[in-house]
Amino acid sequence: MKKKILKRTGYFLGVILVSALVALGAMYFWAKHQVEETGNVLGVSWYNETEKEFAIDTVDELYEFARLSTYYNFKGQTIRLEADLVINEGNASEWAENAPERKWIAINGFAGTFDGQGHTISGLYAKGYNSPIALFSNTIRECQIQNFKITNSYFEGKGFGGVASVVSNGGANLKQI
């Protein structure tokens, strides 16, 4: 009886493993196919690896930029902020006790140029203990981060905060922030 149960359990787990591997393979194939056909990377319609300049004018695009930074460093590319962005409404001084809806995950490993064009990003909220707490983290020294303001924002961390909570754990050429 025990052998039957073990045999069936092994069979069941094998089916689950094979199904998961087939699903992952299909996801990889379709994601790669979509990028090759449309230039659309990770479901982000505004980014194409071959372009040199990109405009961000919505909060969702800023979050997509952060998500893309996990895979691309944007070396030789320029990201321009085209509008003032409000991530979270409300008063940042209250967020120590009551976190707002949207949490920020840093733009990671950036090596390009980020030009805020004088715009403001407000309502950023980042709190943690094991991850960098900043707008950008682990930047490449040659990157340019310039010409924007961060207002009404809350950053709290242990040892990973950056200069004015803009850059953490890296180097950057900061201008007119």
C-alpha positions in Angstrom: 0.0 0.0 0.0 2.8 2.4 0.9 4.6 1.7 -2.3 1.5 2.5 -4.3 1.1 5.8 -2.5 4.8 6.7 -3.0 4.6 5.7 -6.7 1.5 7.8 -7.3 3.0 10.7 -5.4 6.2 10.5 -7.5 4.2 10.3 -10.7 2.1 13.3 -9.7 5.2 15.4 -8.8 6.8 14.4 -12.1 3.7 15.6 -14.0 3.8 18.9 -12.2 7.5 19.4 -12.8 7.2 18.6 -16.5 4.2 20.9 -16.8 6.1 23.7 -15.1 9.1 23.3 -17.4 6.9 23.3 -20.5 5.1 26.5 -19.3 8.4 28.2 -18.6 9.7 27.2 -22.0 6.6 28.6 -23.7 6.8 31.8 -21.7 10.4 32.3 -22.7 9.7 31.5 -26.4 6.8 34.0 -26.6 8.6 36.7 -24.7 11.6 36.4 -27.0 9.3 36.2 -30.0 7.5 39.4 -28.9 10.8 41.3 -28.5 12.1 40.2 -31.9 8.8 41.1 -33.7 7.9 44.3 -31.9 10.9 45.6 -30.0 8.7 45.4 -26.9 10.8 44.3 -24.0 9.1 42.8 -20.9 5.8 44.2 -22.0 7.1 47.8 -22.1 6.0 49.3 -25.3 8.2 52.5 -25.1 11.6 50.7 -24.8 13.5 49.3 -27.7 17.2 48.3 -27.1 18.3 49.9 -30.4 16.9 53.4 -29.7 19.1 56.0 -27.9 16.5 58.3 -26.3 13.3 57.7 -24.4 10.6 59.9 -22.9 8.9 59.1 -19.6 5.7 61.1 -18.8 3.7 58.8 -16.6 4.1 57.1 -13.2 3.6 53.7 -14.8 6.5 54.4 -17.3 8.8 55.4 -14.4 8.0 52.1 -12.7 8.6 50.3 -16.0 11.9 52.0 -16.2 12.8 50.7 -12.8 11.7 47.2 -13.7 13.7 47.3 -17.0 16.8 48.4 -15.0 17.0 44.8 -13.6 17.9 43.7 -17.1 19.3 46.7 -18.9 21.8 49.3 -17.8 20.9 51.9 -20.5 24.5 52.7 -21.3 24.7 55.1 -24.1 20.9 55.9 -23.8 19.1 58.9 -22.5 15.9 58.9 -20.4 14.1 62.2 -20.3 11.4 63.0 -17.8 8.7 64.9 -19.7 6.3 65.8 -16.9 6.0 66.3 -13.1 5.1 62.9 -11.6 3.1 62.3 -8.4 3.7 58.7 -7.2 1.6 58.9 -4.0 -0.8 61.6 -2.8 -0.8 62.7 0.8 1.8 64.0 3.3 5.1 62.1 3.4 5.6 62.9 7.1 2.7 60.5 7.9 4.2 57.6 6.0 6.5 56.4 8.8 3.4 54.9 10.4 1.0 54.5 7.5 2.7 53.5 4.2 1.1 54.9 1.1 -0.2 52.6 -1.7 2.8 52.5 -4.0 6.2 51.5 -2.8 9.4 52.4 -4.8 12.0 49.9 -5.9 15.2 51.6 -7.0 16.4 52.0 -10.6 19.3 49.6 -10.5 22.7 49.6 -12.2 22.0 52.6 -14.3 24.8 53.6 -16.7 23.0 56.1 -19.1 21.8 59.7 -18.8 18.6 60.6 -16.8 17.6 64.2 -17.6 14.7 65.4 -15.5 14.4 68.6 -17.6 13.5 70.6 -14.5 10.5 68.4 -13.5 9.6 67.1 -10.0 9.0 63.6 -8.8 7.0 63.6 -5.6 5.4 61.0 -3.3 8.2 58.4 -3.5 8.1 55.9 -0.7 10.9 53.4 0.0 11.5 51.6 3.3 13.7 48.6 3.9 16.6 47.1 5.6 18.4 44.9 3.0 17.9 46.8 -0.2 19.1 50.2 -1.3 16.7 53.0 -0.4 17.1 55.6 -3.2 15.7 56.6 -6.5 18.8 55.0 -8.2 21.0 52.3 -6.7 24.3 50.6 -7.8 24.8 53.2 -10.5 27.8 53.1 -12.9 30.1 56.1 -12.2 29.9 57.4 -15.8 26.1 57.8 -15.7 24.5 61.3 -15.7 21.6 62.1 -13.4 20.5 65.6 -13.7 18.0 68.5 -13.5 15.0 67.3 -11.4 13.7 67.6 -7.9 12.3 65.0 -5.4 9.7 66.4 -3.0 7.2 65.1 -0.5 8.9 61.7 -0.3 9.9 59.2 2.4 13.0 57.1 2.5 14.0 54.9 5.4 16.7 52.3 5.5 19.7 51.0 7.4 23.0 51.9 5.8 21.9 51.8 2.1 20.5 55.4 1.7 22.1 57.6 -1.0 22.9 61.3 -1.4 19.6 63.1 -1.0 18.1 59.6 -1.5 18.9 59.9 -5.2 21.9 57.5 -5.6 22.8 54.6 -3.4 25.7 52.2 -3.6 27.4 53.5 -6.7 28.6 56.7 -8.2 27.1 59.1 -10.6 27.5 62.6 -12.0 24.7 64.5 -10.3 23.9 67.9 -11.7 21.3 70.5 -10.7 19.2 68.3 -8.5 
